[in-house]
Amino acid sequence: MMIARWTIEARFGHKTAALDLMKRWWREIAPAIGWSAAQARIATGSLGAPESTIEVEIAVEGLSDIETAWARLGNLPAQGQWADELEPLIVSGTARWSVYRSVEVS
């Protein structure tokens, strides 16, 4: 199991609108690439992290799941439209992906 984490920084005063768009993405676009809201978590900065930080964590089986989803995204006009709506709400150049391996505790 792996965790793919997408992090962005919301512009001052736009975090709520950015979060609303993130939630909409999970309802409308994620199913088209084979992802479900059940495998995701959205978090925002609180203590020790900037309040503007928005992180989306997606649980996947492996890197091939991420590659497949990204390839499908490239063919969805809805993704481009969504990105155009998100762009004015976030700080340019702050988007980044990190991928982690999940380790069992027991």
C-alpha positions in Angstrom: 0.0 0.0 0.0 1.2 3.5 -0.8 0.0 7.0 0.0 0.1 9.6 -2.7 0.0 13.1 -1.3 -0.8 16.2 -3.3 0.0 19.5 -1.5 -1.0 23.0 -2.5 -1.0 26.4 -0.9 -4.3 28.4 -1.0 -4.1 32.1 -1.6 -5.1 34.3 1.4 -8.8 34.3 1.8 -9.4 31.5 -0.8 -8.9 28.3 1.2 -12.7 27.6 1.6 -13.3 28.0 -2.1 -10.3 25.8 -2.9 -11.5 23.1 -0.4 -15.0 23.2 -2.0 -13.4 22.6 -5.4 -11.3 19.7 -4.0 -14.5 18.1 -2.7 -16.2 18.6 -6.0 -13.2 16.9 -7.8 -13.7 13.8 -5.6 -17.4 13.7 -6.5 -17.2 14.4 -10.2 -13.8 13.6 -11.6 -12.2 11.0 -9.3 -14.6 8.2 -10.3 -13.7 8.7 -14.0 -10.0 7.8 -13.2 -10.9 4.9 -10.9 -10.4 6.6 -7.6 -13.1 7.0 -4.9 -13.5 9.4 -2.0 -13.3 6.4 0.3 -9.6 6.1 -0.4 -8.9 9.8 0.1 -8.4 12.3 2.9 -8.2 16.1 2.7 -6.3 17.9 5.5 -5.4 21.6 6.1 -2.7 23.2 8.1 -3.5 23.9 11.7 -0.6 23.8 14.2 3.0 23.7 13.0 1.9 24.0 9.3 0.7 27.0 7.4 -3.0 27.5 7.5 -3.0 27.9 3.8 -1.7 24.3 3.2 -4.2 21.9 1.7 -3.1 18.2 1.4 -4.9 15.4 -0.3 -3.9 11.9 0.6 -4.9 9.0 -1.6 -4.4 5.4 -0.6 -3.3 3.3 -3.6 -1.9 -0.2 -4.1 1.2 0.9 -5.9 2.8 3.3 -8.4 1.0 1.8 -11.3 -2.3 3.0 -9.8 -1.0 6.5 -9.8 0.4 6.3 -13.3 -2.9 4.9 -14.6 -4.9 7.6 -12.9 -2.7 10.4 -14.2 -2.9 9.0 -17.8 -6.7 9.0 -17.6 -6.7 12.6 -16.2 -4.9 13.8 -19.3 -7.8 12.7 -21.4 -10.6 14.3 -19.4 -11.8 17.8 -20.5 -13.4 18.1 -17.0 -10.0 18.0 -15.4 -8.7 20.9 -17.4 -11.9 22.9 -16.6 -11.5 22.1 -12.9 -7.8 23.1 -13.0 -8.7 26.4 -14.6 -11.2 27.1 -11.7 -8.6 26.1 -9.1 -5.7 28.1 -10.5 -6.7 31.6 -9.2 -7.3 30.2 -5.7 -3.9 28.8 -5.1 -0.3 30.1 -5.0 1.4 29.4 -8.3 4.2 26.9 -8.1 3.3 25.4 -4.8 1.6 22.2 -6.1 3.7 19.0 -5.4 3.3 15.3 -5.2 4.9 13.0 -2.6 4.5 9.3 -2.5 5.0 7.2 0.7 5.1 3.5 1.4 2.6 2.5 4.1 4.0 0.4 6.9 1.9 -1.9 9.1 2.1 -1.0 12.8 1.3 -4.5 14.2 
